[in-house]
Amino acid sequence: MEFRDKFIRLLREHRLRPVDVCKHTEASKGSVSQWTGGVTRPGNRFLPALAELLECDASWLMDDLLGWEDRGPPVTLDSWEAIKSHLDTLPRKDALKLAARIDMYLEERLDQK
């Protein structure tokens, strides 16, 4: 998924308007318009604030540019709450198995970086 598509999707999910992005990142309206139009991408100056506003990882936003495969949607606070709620419904044994799988996945992913 390209930056533009991720950006637009996250704006919708968080019910943000371009003006909200401008205020949070100090980017111009023209810049944000170019980002939503797929004309340009945010520079390094804007990425940290943009990722903070959209509650995602900056590298995930730009991974298509880096040639990485799409890693799926970012984990936001809402999705983390959904994961915790799901874990709460599982028997202890199943929850521990799932936690072990998640731990193994994270270890592999961190080793790749």
C-alpha positions as semicolon CSV with decimal commas, in nm:
position;residue;x (nm);y (nm);z (nm)
1;M;0,000;0,000;0,000
2;E;0,138;0,339;-0,093
3;F;0,187;0,629;0,147
4;R;-0,105;0,824;-0,001
5;D;-0,350;0,537;0,062
6;K;-0,229;0,482;0,418
7;F;-0,242;0,854;0,490
8;I;-0,598;0,895;0,362
9;R;-0,715;0,582;0,545
10;L;-0,566;0,698;0,875
11;L;-0,712;1,046;0,834
12;R;-1,055;0,888;0,798
13;E;-1,005;0,643;1,086
14;H;-0,901;0,922;1,321
15;R;-1,159;1,165;1,181
16;L;-0,889;1,418;1,102
17;R;-0,900;1,697;0,848
18;P;-0,605;1,834;0,654
19;V;-0,615;2,143;0,875
20;D;-0,557;1,918;1,179
21;V;-0,247;1,777;1,007
22;C;-0,124;2,129;0,931
23;K;-0,163;2,237;1,292
24;H;0,007;1,929;1,436
25;T;0,296;1,905;1,189
26;E;0,331;2,275;1,098
27;A;0,316;2,173;0,732
28;S;0,149;2,409;0,485
29;K;-0,197;2,339;0,345
30;G;-0,036;2,298;0,005
31;S;0,202;2,032;0,134
32;V;-0,074;1,832;0,298
33;S;-0,281;1,862;-0,020
34;Q;0,011;1,720;-0,218
35;W;0,042;1,431;0,028
36;T;-0,327;1,340;-0,005
37;G;-0,304;1,375;-0,382
38;G;-0,002;1,147;-0,404
39;V;0,207;1,422;-0,564
40;T;0,469;1,431;-0,289
41;R;0,542;1,268;0,045
42;P;0,624;1,430;0,376
43;G;0,990;1,496;0,441
44;N;1,181;1,384;0,748
45;R;1,099;1,714;0,915
46;F;0,726;1,625;0,925
47;L;0,734;1,247;0,975
48;P;0,768;1,227;1,356
49;A;0,477;1,465;1,419
50;L;0,269;1,301;1,147
51;A;0,325;0,951;1,287
52;E;0,238;1,078;1,634
53;L;-0,086;1,234;1,509
54;L;-0,184;0,922;1,314
55;E;-0,075;0,689;1,598
56;C;0,148;0,477;1,376
57;D;0,512;0,409;1,302
58;A;0,680;0,653;1,063
59;S;0,867;0,374;0,885
60;W;0,537;0,194;0,823
61;L;0,399;0,505;0,657
62;M;0,694;0,519;0,418
63;D;0,774;0,149;0,374
64;D;0,664;0,139;0,009
65;L;0,928;0,399;-0,067
66;L;1,190;0,185;0,104
67;G;1,091;-0,124;-0,092
68;W;0,964;-0,312;0,211
69;E;0,657;-0,528;0,185
70;D;0,344;-0,394;0,343
71;R;0,344;-0,488;0,710
72;G;-0,028;-0,441;0,753
73;P;-0,211;-0,175;0,943
74;P;-0,045;-0,003;1,235
75;V;-0,136;-0,097;1,587
76;T;-0,321;0,194;1,736
77;L;-0,441;0,233;2,091
78;D;-0,788;0,122;1,979
79;S;-0,658;-0,194;1,812
80;W;-0,443;-0,271;2,118
81;E;-0,754;-0,248;2,336
82;A;-0,931;-0,489;2,099
83;I;-0,640;-0,733;2,122
84;K;-0,643;-0,716;2,502
85;S;-1,020;-0,771;2,506
86;H;-0,977;-1,078;2,287
87;L;-0,701;-1,214;2,512
88;D;-0,930;-1,170;2,813
89;T;-1,184;-1,408;2,654
90;L;-0,932;-1,689;2,604
91;P;-0,858;-1,961;2,856
92;R;-0,528;-1,898;3,033
93;K;-0,349;-2,179;2,848
94;D;-0,452;-2,044;2,504
95;A;-0,366;-1,687;2,600
96;L;-0,016;-1,798;2,706
97;K;0,033;-1,987;2,377
98;L;-0,070;-1,678;2,182
99;A;0,160;-1,459;2,391
100;A;0,450;-1,697;2,318
101;R;0,380;-1,678;1,945
102;I;0,367;-1,300;1,956
103;D;0,695;-1,296;2,149
104;M;0,862;-1,521;1,889
105;Y;0,732;-1,304;1,606
106;L;0,863;-0,986;1,768
107;E;1,204;-1,144;1,836
108;E;1,236;-1,244;1,470
109;R;1,125;-0,903;1,351
110;L;1,365;-0,719;1,581
111;D;1,652;-0,944;1,472
112;Q;1,587;-0,837;1,111
113;K;1,634;-0,469;1,193
